[in-house]
């Protein structure tokens, strides 16, 4: 009976999402279709279908600069310039650049004559990454951070997105935030933020739920929340957030594996954490989709970050996350590659560091000096050229 129930849920979700059996591992994007609006109506549609993807000129410039310094690898490095990445809005000051990016997206849209989708990572929650040091944010709960998050961060983003209502936009909302409420409330910074994370997420969903915007809540990854009880508790958090935000139709879906390395298809997880039933990322996505549906959160799509998960067997410890050695670019960004999956996408910007490996540096996190982490790493978000080159050389499938 359980298997029949799961199959029934999967069948319903597949029929709804338009993901067919023909969209396998190597399938490309489906034929072009009209752009989909966001908001409550857009929550029922995959915004990655029938659009071009915005190419950030700043990232293209970083790739080109690296190619010029390495003539022997230049041709393969330059191939990366054709693929989109997430654009991280990770500080109040960064919002000054948002109109420029939106203008550039509009120019690309007008030039191609096709809707051009931009993917923004909204990432400045009070007590951000409360269980980590290298990516800790600027706002503190104890220093009026919740109010500042609303008025100085979310409200301006919403105003800019509204002003560019002709552009389709996807938002990845606050990576690692809600997942910390599942596993890390024993830490003071996380315990302090438990209500603020819920309230701030709900507020961001309400304000950013515009007709041209599709919202995806972060859903960690298989190696963090793959266990049945963790997934169940995560869903309870989602239900609380979505109730406060105005209902399940306020979001399009969920984003997994953001900035992580969990492989899509192999069985690495069995060796690293044998008790985890989600031994790769797609198993996690499917199990989470079924659990969400059981709790009334139905017909949602997933984005899986494939920016660094191309190569398997690069970690012995699943919890290691910082600039992992041997990683390679994964599946190329594209729409509807698998059942439940709206898109594979390079959400983490390939080549940007996760955090410094220098113990004397500010925001040093010991995880960034683990035996599995690359040496010579700069501060989080800074271009890490040697690591980028390794990602290119290790790309699987090859570029």
VMD Tcl script that draws the C-alpha trace (Angstrom):
set ca {
  {0.00 0.00 0.00}
  {2.84 2.41 0.79}
  {4.43 1.81 -2.59}
  {1.08 2.37 -4.29}
  {0.63 5.63 -2.42}
  {4.08 6.87 -3.38}
  {3.54 5.94 -7.02}
  {0.21 7.73 -7.04}
  {1.78 10.90 -5.66}
  {4.67 10.72 -8.11}
  {2.31 10.22 -11.03}
  {0.21 13.21 -10.03}
  {3.24 15.43 -9.59}
  {4.75 14.35 -12.89}
  {1.54 15.00 -14.77}
  {1.24 18.41 -13.17}
  {4.83 19.51 -13.73}
  {4.96 18.39 -17.34}
  {8.10 16.32 -16.71}
  {7.94 13.26 -18.93}
  {9.90 10.07 -19.08}
  {11.80 11.36 -22.08}
  {13.55 14.02 -20.01}
  {16.44 11.89 -18.81}
  {19.98 12.67 -17.69}
  {21.17 13.95 -21.01}
  {18.02 15.69 -22.22}
  {18.24 19.31 -23.22}
  {15.78 22.10 -22.55}
  {12.30 21.58 -23.99}
  {11.05 23.52 -26.96}
  {10.41 27.21 -26.41}
  {7.21 28.30 -24.72}
  {5.83 31.58 -23.51}
  {7.26 33.08 -20.31}
  {5.37 32.26 -17.14}
  {4.32 34.85 -14.60}
  {5.06 34.49 -10.90}
  {2.82 35.11 -7.92}
  {0.05 32.66 -7.04}
  {-0.60 31.77 -10.66}
  {3.09 31.51 -11.50}
  {3.60 29.14 -8.57}
  {1.92 26.51 -10.74}
  {4.35 26.90 -13.64}
  {8.01 26.25 -14.29}
  {9.59 29.68 -14.93}
  {12.68 28.12 -16.53}
  {10.74 26.87 -19.53}
  {10.79 28.86 -22.76}
  {13.25 31.53 -21.63}
  {16.83 32.55 -22.15}
  {19.02 32.88 -19.08}
  {20.67 36.13 -18.03}
  {24.46 36.04 -18.39}
  {26.13 38.28 -15.81}
  {28.77 40.39 -17.61}
  {30.84 40.59 -14.43}
  {31.11 36.83 -14.25}
  {31.89 36.62 -17.95}
  {34.72 39.12 -17.34}
  {36.14 37.02 -14.46}
  {36.14 33.93 -16.66}
  {37.78 35.78 -19.54}
  {40.47 37.22 -17.25}
  {41.26 33.73 -16.02}
  {41.38 32.37 -19.58}
  {43.94 35.00 -20.56}
  {46.25 33.98 -17.72}
  {46.17 30.29 -18.74}
  {46.59 30.02 -22.53}
  {46.84 26.22 -22.42}
  {43.36 25.97 -20.85}
  {41.86 29.09 -22.41}
  {39.57 27.38 -24.91}
  {37.85 25.15 -22.38}
  {37.70 27.92 -19.76}
  {35.95 30.23 -22.22}
  {33.18 27.66 -22.67}
  {31.99 28.55 -19.17}
  {31.00 32.04 -20.34}
  {27.91 30.69 -22.09}
  {26.34 29.40 -18.86}
  {24.33 31.47 -16.35}
  {24.93 31.69 -12.61}
  {22.99 32.89 -9.63}
  {23.46 36.52 -8.63}
  {23.87 36.85 -4.88}
  {22.25 39.76 -3.09}
  {24.11 39.24 0.18}
  {24.33 42.70 1.75}
  {22.42 45.96 1.84}
  {25.27 47.68 -0.02}
  {25.03 45.11 -2.83}
  {21.55 46.38 -3.69}
  {23.14 49.40 -5.35}
  {24.13 47.02 -8.17}
  {20.68 45.54 -8.63}
  {19.35 48.13 -11.12}
  {22.46 47.62 -13.27}
  {21.93 43.85 -13.41}
  {18.25 44.29 -14.22}
  {19.11 46.78 -16.96}
  {21.57 44.31 -18.42}
  {18.97 41.55 -18.31}
  {16.49 43.80 -20.08}
  {19.08 44.61 -22.74}
  {19.73 40.91 -23.31}
  {15.99 40.30 -23.48}
  {15.46 43.07 -26.00}
  {18.42 41.92 -28.07}
  {17.25 38.31 -28.28}
  {13.54 39.00 -28.52}
  {13.02 36.20 -25.96}
  {12.08 36.42 -22.26}
  {15.32 36.45 -20.24}
  {15.20 34.92 -16.77}
  {17.45 36.21 -13.99}
  {18.11 34.09 -10.89}
  {18.80 36.05 -7.71}
  {19.87 34.59 -4.38}
  {18.37 36.73 -1.61}
  {20.76 36.19 1.28}
  {20.99 38.63 4.18}
  {18.84 37.15 6.96}
  {19.49 38.43 10.51}
  {21.96 36.02 12.18}
  {22.57 34.63 8.71}
  {24.14 31.16 8.60}
  {23.88 30.97 12.36}
  {25.89 27.72 12.45}
  {28.76 29.01 10.32}
  {31.40 31.73 10.58}
  {32.72 32.19 7.05}
  {29.33 33.26 5.64}
  {27.92 35.06 8.67}
  {25.98 38.15 7.63}
  {25.87 41.81 8.55}
  {22.53 41.89 10.41}
  {22.09 40.76 14.01}
  {18.83 39.90 15.70}
  {19.98 41.71 18.83}
  {20.70 44.90 16.87}
  {17.34 45.53 15.24}
  {18.26 43.17 12.42}
  {14.72 41.99 11.70}
  {13.42 45.50 11.08}
  {16.45 46.42 8.98}
  {16.04 43.26 6.91}
  {12.53 44.31 6.01}
  {13.02 48.01 5.34}
  {16.62 48.18 4.08}
  {16.87 44.88 2.24}
  {13.63 43.16 1.21}
  {11.56 46.30 0.53}
  {14.13 47.79 -1.90}
  {14.53 44.47 -3.72}
  {10.76 44.21 -4.12}
  {10.61 47.78 -5.45}
  {13.29 47.06 -8.05}
  {11.66 43.81 -9.16}
  {8.34 45.59 -9.50}
  {9.93 48.32 -11.61}
  {11.15 45.64 -14.04}
  {7.85 43.84 -14.36}
  {8.67 42.85 -17.96}
  {11.51 40.60 -16.76}
  {10.94 37.06 -15.43}
  {12.84 36.56 -12.17}
  {13.49 33.55 -9.96}
  {14.45 34.04 -6.32}
  {16.36 31.54 -4.18}
  {15.38 32.67 -0.70}
  {17.93 32.57 2.11}
  {20.10 29.47 1.71}
  {20.74 27.54 4.95}
  {18.30 29.60 6.99}
  {15.26 27.39 7.62}
  {17.37 24.23 7.60}
  {19.21 25.52 10.66}
  {15.90 25.45 12.54}
  {15.84 21.68 12.03}
  {19.30 20.74 13.28}
  {21.07 23.66 14.95}
  {18.79 25.20 17.57}
  {21.29 24.05 20.20}
  {23.54 26.88 19.00}
  {22.82 30.26 20.67}
  {22.83 32.25 17.42}
  {20.33 29.86 15.84}
  {18.11 29.68 18.90}
  {18.03 33.48 19.03}
  {16.93 33.60 15.39}
  {14.28 30.86 15.37}
  {11.25 33.18 15.27}
  {13.03 35.81 13.19}
  {13.89 33.28 10.50}
  {10.24 32.25 10.19}
  {8.84 35.79 10.30}
  {11.47 37.22 7.96}
  {10.99 34.41 5.44}
  {7.24 34.96 5.46}
  {7.70 38.71 4.99}
  {10.12 38.21 2.10}
  {7.69 35.82 0.40}
  {4.84 38.32 0.76}
  {6.84 41.25 -0.61}
  {8.63 39.39 -3.41}
  {5.57 37.43 -4.54}
  {5.11 39.61 -7.62}
  {3.59 38.56 -10.96}
  {7.05 38.36 -12.58}
  {8.79 36.62 -9.65}
  {8.94 32.92 -8.80}
  {10.16 32.09 -5.29}
  {12.07 28.99 -4.21}
  {12.72 28.28 -0.53}
  {16.04 26.71 0.30}
  {15.80 23.02 1.18}
  {19.39 22.17 2.19}
  {20.66 18.91 0.65}
  {20.63 15.14 1.04}
  {23.61 15.01 3.36}
  {22.11 17.52 5.78}
  {18.41 16.73 5.96}
  {18.09 13.44 4.11}
  {16.95 11.45 7.14}
  {13.20 10.87 7.44}
  {12.82 12.74 10.73}
  {14.79 15.73 9.44}
  {12.68 15.98 6.29}
  {9.50 15.72 8.37}
  {10.66 18.51 10.67}
  {11.70 20.67 7.72}
  {8.23 20.32 6.23}
  {6.74 21.45 9.54}
  {8.89 24.58 9.35}
  {7.74 25.21 5.78}
  {4.10 24.86 6.79}
  {4.58 27.46 9.50}
  {6.32 29.88 7.14}
  {3.83 29.45 4.30}
  {0.86 29.87 6.61}
  {2.31 33.17 7.81}
  {3.12 34.20 4.23}
  {-0.39 33.64 2.91}
  {-0.48 30.06 1.67}
  {1.38 27.43 -0.31}
  {0.66 29.15 -3.63}
  {2.95 32.02 -2.65}
  {6.02 30.04 -3.73}
  {6.94 28.06 -6.83}
  {9.06 25.51 -5.02}
  {12.37 24.67 -3.37}
  {16.10 24.84 -4.10}
  {18.48 22.09 -3.02}
  {22.23 21.49 -2.91}
  {22.95 25.24 -2.93}
  {26.73 25.69 -2.80}
  {27.14 21.98 -2.06}
  {28.58 18.97 -3.87}
  {26.05 16.15 -3.49}
  {25.98 14.13 -6.68}
  {22.76 13.79 -8.64}
  {22.85 10.12 -9.46}
  {25.51 8.04 -7.72}
  {25.55 6.21 -4.38}
  {28.20 8.26 -2.56}
  {25.91 8.82 0.39}
  {25.84 5.13 1.25}
  {29.55 5.24 2.04}
  {29.53 8.58 3.86}
  {26.32 8.16 5.93}
  {24.87 4.67 5.66}
  {21.86 5.61 7.83}
  {20.76 8.35 5.41}
  {18.13 6.97 2.98}
  {18.82 9.82 0.55}
  {22.12 8.65 -0.91}
  {22.11 11.23 -3.73}
  {20.40 14.53 -4.46}
  {17.65 13.30 -6.76}
  {16.55 10.67 -4.25}
  {16.34 13.50 -1.71}
  {14.28 15.65 -4.07}
  {11.83 12.84 -4.78}
  {11.38 11.87 -1.13}
  {10.95 15.51 -0.12}
  {8.40 16.09 -2.90}
  {6.33 13.14 -1.69}
  {6.53 14.29 1.93}
  {5.50 17.82 1.01}
  {2.55 16.51 -0.98}
  {1.45 14.40 1.99}
  {1.32 17.63 4.01}
  {-0.65 19.61 1.44}
  {2.31 21.38 -0.19}
  {1.69 19.99 -3.65}
  {2.81 20.56 -7.22}
  {6.04 22.32 -6.40}
  {9.17 22.33 -8.53}
  {12.78 22.04 -7.46}
  {15.98 23.74 -8.56}
  {19.11 21.69 -7.96}
  {22.45 23.48 -7.81}
  {24.83 21.63 -10.12}
  {27.65 24.16 -10.04}
  {30.09 21.84 -8.21}
  {28.62 18.34 -8.02}
  {29.86 16.83 -11.26}
  {32.41 14.49 -9.70}
  {31.53 11.92 -7.09}
  {33.71 10.34 -4.43}
  {35.47 13.57 -3.48}
  {34.52 13.53 0.21}
  {34.75 11.08 3.05}
  {32.79 13.37 5.37}
  {29.46 14.56 3.97}
  {29.37 17.50 6.36}
  {32.50 19.06 4.86}
  {31.38 21.93 2.66}
  {34.18 24.48 2.20}
  {36.06 24.61 -1.13}
  {36.20 20.83 -1.40}
  {39.19 19.56 -3.36}
  {38.53 17.59 -6.53}
  {35.11 19.12 -7.23}
  {34.03 19.69 -10.80}
  {31.33 21.59 -12.65}
  {28.21 19.47 -12.92}
  {25.26 19.28 -15.27}
  {24.76 22.42 -17.34}
  {21.93 24.79 -16.44}
  {18.75 23.77 -18.23}
  {15.00 23.48 -17.71}
  {13.03 20.38 -16.71}
  {15.85 17.82 -16.85}
  {14.25 15.33 -14.44}
  {10.87 14.62 -12.81}
  {10.10 17.18 -10.07}
  {13.03 19.36 -11.19}
  {12.28 22.76 -12.71}
  {15.94 23.25 -13.53}
  {19.52 22.33 -12.97}
  {21.25 25.64 -12.35}
  {24.61 27.01 -11.22}
  {23.30 28.81 -8.16}
  {26.68 28.99 -6.45}
  {28.95 31.05 -8.67}
  {31.68 28.65 -9.83}
  {35.01 30.16 -8.80}
  {33.81 32.14 -5.79}
  {35.33 30.97 -2.53}
  {33.29 29.52 0.35}
  {35.60 31.06 2.95}
  {39.21 31.70 3.81}
  {41.59 28.88 4.67}
  {43.78 31.30 6.66}
  {43.23 30.74 10.41}
  {44.33 34.32 11.11}
  {41.86 35.83 8.66}
  {38.53 37.41 9.57}
  {35.47 35.11 9.56}
  {37.71 32.03 9.51}
  {35.75 28.81 9.89}
  {37.70 25.65 10.82}
  {35.76 23.74 8.15}
  {37.64 25.78 5.54}
  {40.92 24.28 6.74}
  {39.74 20.67 6.75}
  {41.82 17.97 5.08}
  {39.27 17.95 2.26}
  {39.37 21.71 1.61}
  {41.54 23.50 -0.92}
  {44.39 25.57 0.43}
  {45.04 29.21 -0.35}
  {41.36 30.12 -0.29}
  {40.36 33.80 0.03}
  {37.36 35.23 1.88}
  {33.87 33.99 1.04}
  {32.55 35.41 -2.22}
  {36.02 36.33 -3.51}
  {37.30 34.97 -6.83}
  {39.41 31.86 -6.22}
  {41.12 31.36 -9.55}
  {42.97 28.10 -8.93}
  {39.79 26.53 -7.58}
  {37.81 27.72 -10.60}
  {40.35 26.16 -12.94}
  {40.06 22.86 -11.07}
  {36.26 22.99 -11.42}
  {36.68 23.43 -15.16}
  {39.24 20.64 -15.50}
  {37.11 18.28 -13.41}
  {33.82 19.15 -15.14}
  {31.57 16.11 -15.49}
  {30.25 15.86 -18.13}
  {33.29 17.57 -19.70}
  {32.84 21.05 -21.13}
}
mol new
graphics top color blue
foreach p $ca { graphics top sphere $p radius 0.5 }
foreach p [lrange $ca 0 end-1] q [lrange $ca 1 end] { graphics top cylinder $p $q radius 0.2 }
display resetview
